[in-house]
Each structure stands twice: as C-alpha cells, then as structure tokens.
Amino acid sequence: MKRWKRHLSGRLSKMLLGATTLACLTIGQVGVATGADVGQTPSDQKPTVLITGANRGIGLALAEHFHQQGFAVIGTARKPEEAIELKDIGVEVYRLDITDPESVASLKSELVGRPLDILLNNAGIGGHSTSQLKDLDIERLKNTFDVNSLGALRVVQALMPNMKMSSRRIVASMSSRMGSIQQNTGGAIGYRASKSALNSINKSLSNEFSEQGFVFVVLHPGWVRTAMTNDSATYSTEESARHLYRVISELSKKDNGQFYDLHGNSIAW
Ligand SMILES: NC(=O)c1ccc[n+]([C@@H]2O[C@H](COP(=O)([O-])OP(=O)(O)OC[C@H]3O[C@@H](n4cnc5c(N)ncnc54)[C@H](OP(=O)(O)O)[C@@H]3O)[C@@H](O)[C@H]2O)c1
C-alpha cells in the first residue's frame, strides 16, 4: 500500500505540474487512441487500469474510484454509446464483448503499445439458474461459462503484451464466494461452477507467469446491490469498490494465486 501511495503521489505531482498545460489543450491535440470513445484525455504519466464491464454495477464504481485515486482508467462496455455514466466520470471507453473473439481482437489491436499496470476482469453474469436439477437447461449454462470463465481468459491472453510493458503486472478477476467449492451450500449450479472454473484458470496462470513477476488473484466483492442481486444486499457498489481498491493496491508478489474477499481475507477454494 505504502509503495503504491508513494508511486501515485509522485505521479500526481508530475500531473499537477502539467495540469495547466493540459487544461489548455483539446482532446484532439493531446492524441487519443484510435477507436476509443473518449470521455477525457489519457495521461501517460498515470498508472493505467483496464476494467471490463465498467458501464454499470461494481465495474462502474471501480472505474470511478480508480479515476479518483489518480489512475488512467480504460473502461470497457458492450455498448459504449450507452455508457453515459462511465463517460461522465471522464475515462476512456472501449467496446468489448468478452465472449466475442473478434471484439477481443479489436480491443487488442486498439491498445497495441499501451502499457497496462492492472487488468480487472470484472464483467460477469448470473446466468441461467433454477432451484431444481430437473428444471435446469444445461445448454444455457454454456453461455455462463463463456462469460464468467472463458471471457476473462480471452482478455488476459489478448492483453498480455500490454501487461508485460508494465512492471506491476497485476491481474485481478472478479470471482465470487459462490465459486468456493468448500463453501458451496447448494443452488446456482452454473454460476458457482463458472466461478470455480475462473478460480482454477487464475491459479494456472499464476503458476505459469509467476517467474515473470505477475500477480494473479481472484476476488469476492461482497454481496453488492446491483442488477445481479437485490436491494437487501449488504454493500453499495461504492463501498465494495472502495474496499476492493484497497486490496488491489496492496497486492504484491506474495499474493500471486490467492482468492480474497473485499477485506483482503483469504477464501477457501
Ligand atoms: N453483485 C454481487 O453481489 C456480486 C457478488 C459476487 C461476485 N460478483 C461479480 O462481480 C462482477 C460484477 O457484477 P455486478 O454485480 O456489478 O453485475 P452487473 O451490475 O450485472 O454488471 C455486469 C457487467 O458485466 C458486463 N457484461 C456482461 N456480459 C458481458 C460480456 N459478454 N462482455 C462484456 N461485458 C459483459 C455487463 O455489461 P452489459 O451492461 O452490456 O450487460 C455489466 O457491465 C461479476 O463478475 C459478478 O459475477 C457480484
């Protein structure tokens, strides 16, 4: 945490020095990445975080919080033209459907040469769910896995070159406590299994890229009031994002391959 704070305050000081100049320039003058639907000009001086599914829910709150903390935020949305709240924060917005290889390839080409310090695989769905096995439409679970498990894998594979351009190399994927096999109390078969698969994928990547200094973690954001849940959930999106930011900003090499909740407590696999 202290290391990050020092890093950020150093970067922010440089930004403040250049703020007057930047304020005089238009977005076009300072150069905008091709294909981006831009709310505000990026600054090379800031550490950069990319957040998938940033147009609403926890992703939107994370985008806002990282932006407030001095990060250059790249938020992705399936429909950037409708991501009004995300653009209003003043971050870069790119189109991305994590189930569509062409969409992932397009983002990859748009971000060539752009270092990414943190990748936050946040996009996810509840997916098809029933309380009884006899009602389960197993074919529909394929989509749950495509989004919740394979989606993050596609994004990581595509953006590896960008991550390698940074010395931080943090990849945090939004899992769920429901992906814990040990804590499985039944129900939501597809969602639970898709998050367990995401956890397993994360563990594999943490092993493969350990020697290159990567830190791969899966996180549980708490029970959060979003379209995926209901009003009785424990946390607001802002509260969850604030806690998650703290956990993410404190990550170091020793955390590689771990599963944490929003307070930084380990969750059993
Ligand atoms: N809320 C909770 O209590 C809770 C608890 C544990 C874990 N989580 C996890 O936290 C993450 C965020 O959840 P949330 O509650 O904020 O959900 P949410 O409000 O429903 O938002 C989900 C986000 O994912 C995006 N998304 C869905 N499918 C996508 C795809 N194929 N490609 C790209 N983006 C896609 C959505 O975009 P569109 O607007 O285009 O649909 C939206 O931006 C998820 O991974 C979820 O599993 C949430």
The ligand as a Gaussian input file, in Angstrom:
#p B3LYP/6-31G(d) Opt

LIG

0 1
 N      -23.235000      -8.138000      -7.081000
 C      -22.757000      -9.074000      -6.261000
 O      -23.208000      -9.221000      -5.104000
 C      -21.611000      -9.951000      -6.716000
 C      -21.153000     -10.933000      -5.798000
 C      -20.088000     -11.744000      -6.188000
 C      -19.486000     -11.573000      -7.418000
 N      -19.962000     -10.614000      -8.280000
 C      -19.266000     -10.477000      -9.568000
 O      -18.898000      -9.117000      -9.749000
 C      -18.872000      -8.811000     -11.161000
 C      -19.713000      -7.581000     -11.413000
 O      -21.048000      -7.890000     -11.044000
 P      -22.177000      -6.784000     -10.855000
 O      -22.958000      -7.177000      -9.647000
 O      -21.625000      -5.423000     -10.953000
 O      -23.087000      -7.126000     -12.132000
 P      -23.913000      -6.201000     -13.132000
 O      -24.362000      -4.958000     -12.467000
 O      -24.937000      -7.107000     -13.730000
 O      -22.818000      -5.798000     -14.242000
 C      -22.249000      -6.787000     -15.042000
 C      -21.331000      -6.124000     -16.034000
 O      -20.761000      -7.161000     -16.861000
 C      -20.989000      -6.810000     -18.219000
 N      -21.064000      -7.965000     -19.092000
 C      -21.943000      -8.992000     -19.075000
 N      -21.709000      -9.825000     -20.084000
 C      -20.655000      -9.326000     -20.779000
 C      -19.948000      -9.724000     -21.934000
 N      -20.284000     -10.823000     -22.638000
 N      -18.914000      -8.960000     -22.356000
 C      -18.564000      -7.847000     -21.685000
 N      -19.206000      -7.395000     -20.603000
 C      -20.235000      -8.136000     -20.150000
 C      -22.284000      -6.041000     -18.212000
 O      -22.433000      -5.319000     -19.426000
 P      -23.904000      -5.013000     -20.051000
 O      -24.404000      -3.767000     -19.354000
 O      -23.645000      -4.810000     -21.506000
 O      -24.783000      -6.190000     -19.771000
 C      -22.060000      -5.170000     -16.992000
 O      -21.221000      -4.099000     -17.303000
 C      -19.376000     -10.066000     -11.869000
 O      -18.277000     -10.832000     -12.334000
 C      -20.117000     -10.830000     -10.776000
 O      -20.163000     -12.202000     -11.014000
 C      -21.003000      -9.811000      -7.952000

